[in-house]
């Protein structure tokens, strides 16, 4: 994969992370953390999407860059789930610290 493909994947996962932050209403940080959330969400979402694809043979909006295929819908869903877990951990940590 060349540099342009890597930059394109970073942009796509950053957009998926930003959409997930908008939906959840929780942002752990700036642009770099949006990209990290998008990458982690894309990984988990695509693992789940491949599992669904094997069962139903359905693919949602997917983008192929080089030899990597990203299902945009599953990447956003994975990012949303990851952000919900992060926000729950942060809320739980705040409640523990306040009770001490």
N, C-alpha and C positions, 0 to 999 in steps of 0.2 A: 504494500500500500504506500502511496506517495504522500507527500506533505499536504497537498490539497485535499486528499481524501480524509486525512486525519483532522484537518481543520473543519471540514464539512461535518464530520461526525461530532466534533466538539460543539459546533453551532447547533446542530439538530438536538443533541442531548441537553444543551443549555436552554433551548426553547421549551423542550419537554419539562425540564425542571422548573422553569419560570411559570409555565401554565399550571403545573401542580401546586406551586406556591400560591398562585392566585386562587385556585379552587379551595385549597385547605385554609388559606388565610394565615399561614405561619411561614415566616422566612427566617432561616437560621443565619443569614448573612447576605453578602452581596453577590456579584456576578460569578465569582469563582466557586462559591458554595452552591449556587444554582446549577452550575455545570456538574459539580460533584454529585449533587442530588440527582440530576438527570442521568448521569452515567450509571449510578447505582440502581436507580429506578428502571432504566432501560435494560440493565442486565437481568434483574429480577422479573420485570415485566415480560421480557422476551423468553425467559425460561418458562414462565407460566403460559405465554402465548404459544410456544412450541408444544406444550402439553395439550392445550386446547386444539391446536391444529392437528395433532395426531388423532384426536378423538373425533373431531367434526369436519376436518378438511376445510375450515374457514380461515381466511386471512383477512385482516382488516388493513387499513391504510398502511402500506409498508414502503420503505425506502431502501434501496440497495446502493451501497457505496463500496466499490471494489467487490470483495467477496463477503462483505458483512451486510446482513439484512436486518433492519430495525423496523419492528411494527410500532408505529407511532402511538396508536391507541394503547397498546400494552405498556409501552414505555411511560406514558403519562399515568396510567393506572398504577404501575409499579412505583413511580415517583410519589404519587399521592399516598400510597400505603406507607412508604418509607418516611414521608414527612409526618404522617399521623403518628407513627411510632416515635419519631424524634420529639414531637410536641408533647406526647404523653409522658415520655421520659423526663422532659424538661419541667412539665407541670408537677410530676411526682417528686422531682428533686426539690422544687421550690417548697412544696408542702412539707417535706421532711425537714428542710432547713428552718422553716418557720415554727415547727413544733418543738425544736430543740431549745 
